Amino acid sequence: MEFSEVIKNRYSVRAYKSVPVEEEKLEQVLEAARLAPTACNRQPFKFIVIYTAGKEEQLKRIYRGSWFAKAPIVICACAISSESWVRADGTNYCFIDLAIAVDHLILAATNLGLGTCWVGAFNVEEARETLKLPPDVEPVIFIPLGYPDDKPGAKHRKSIDELVRYEHY
């Protein structure tokens, strides 16, 4: 798929077919995340791949949306701030680096015919407990991954004129 088409075709999928994701495709989306640029090449993150079969009740405690655990795979993207580059003013880049990696992952998934959805409104404590996360690992985003069983709705985006300024604000 042409890159501009990948960007246009990506949408937040909230219904998944029960078809398993091929390991080769899973490896490709994880590789896309691994290759994402990060500040000073630190890669201050971990991805936890969860095969949902048999774990539906645990996953419902993390996120209550009925569609969430129906994806064959859910990936938890975690930040590790202690491993990140920190700007002189104290800004820690772990969340920026993780967002770039997740974006690479979801665009690669779209290119492979898979669907994803960024899920940030989840129960952090339940995620920590279920995934046995160490204290310095922060769950940031959950990404269901599977074959879409819905159609994209209209995307509402601001115009370029509303978002871009040239030379000054």
N, C-alpha and C positions, 0 to 999 in steps of 0.2 A: 504494500500500500504506500502511496506517496505520503511523505511526512505531513504535509498540510491536511491531507485527508484523515490521517490518524488523529490529528488535533481536533478536527471538526467532528469526527465520529465518536470520540470519547464522551461518555455520559455516565452519570451515577446510576448503576444498575441495582435494582431492588427486587429482582426476581431471577432465580437461577434454575437452570435445568439440573436434573440429578445425574447428568453425565460427568464422569470423572475427568479431571484435568490431566492430560498426559504429562508424565514426568519430564519429558523433553521440553515441553512448553513452560512448565514450572521453572526448570533450570534456566531457560531463556529470560524469563521476567526477573528472576533473582540476579542473573548476570548483568542485566541492564541496570539494576539498582547498584550493584557492586561497582560498575564502571562510571557511576555518576561523579561529577567533580565535587570535592569537598575542600574546605579551607585547610591549607597545608597538607592535603592528602591524608588527613587524620582518620577519616571514616568512623566517626564516633557514634556508631549505631550497631544494632543487632536486629535481625529479622527472625521471628519465631513462626514457623510454618505449622499450622494446626489442621490436621485432616478431621473434618467435622463429624464424620460417621461415628455414632455412639457417644458423641460429646455435646449433643444438642442442649441438654439441660444445663451443663456447665456454661456453655456459651450464652444461653439466655440470661444467666445471672450477670454476665458481663455487659450484654446489650439486649434490650427487650424486644427490638424489632423482629417480628416473626420471620422475616425473610433472611435475616443475618446468618443464622446457622444452617440455612438451606443451601448455601454455596458449598461445594465440595471441599473447599479450602478457605481458611481464614488466616491471614498473615498479620501478626502484631509487629508493628515497627516501633522499636524502642531507641531512645536517645541515651547516651552515656556522656553526661556533661564533663566528667573528669578526664575524658579522652579527647576533648574538643580543643580547637584553637580558640583563644580568647583575645579579642581586640584590646588595645591599650585602655580604652574607656570602660572595660569590664564586660563588654558584650560577648556572650558565649555563643558560638556559631553552631552548636550541636543541633538545634531545631531547624536552622536554615539548611544545614547539610542533609539532615534527615528528610526534609520536605523535597529537596532536589532529587534525592535517591528514590523516594516514593513516587514522584512525578515520572521519573524514568521507568519505574516498574509499571505504573498504570498505562503509560503510553505504549510500552512494549506489549502489555497484555492486550490492549486494543488492537494493535497491529496483528496479533495472533488470533483475533476473533473472540477473545475472552473479555469478560466484563468485570468491573471493579466498582467500588464505592469507598470514598474516604469516610470513615466513621471516627469522629472525635468525641462524641457525647456518650461515653461508656463509663461503667463503674470501675474506677481506677483500682480501688482496693480489691475488688473481686478479681480483676485482671492480674494484679500482683500475686494474689494467693493462688489462683488457678494455674498460672504459668510459672510459679515458684521463682519470681524475679528477685535478684539481690537488691539491696537498698539503693545502690547507685545506678540502677537501670530503670529508666522512666518509660512506661508504655505511653505512646503518643497518639498513634493512629492504628486502627484496625482496618484491614483491607480484605473484604470477601473477594474470592477469586473463583470464577467459573464461567460457564457458557450462559449468556443472557437468555432469559425467558420473558422478556418484556421489550418494549420499543421505547426509544428515546422520546421524551417530550420536548417542547420548545425550550431552547436555551435563551435565557434573558441575560444579556450582557450589555454593559455600558458601551457607548460609542467610543471610538478612538479619540475624538475631540474631548470627551469627558475624562479620559485617562492620561493623555499625553500632553506635556508642555515642552516647548523648545526654548533653549537658552536660559530660561528662568521660570519661576512658578507663574 
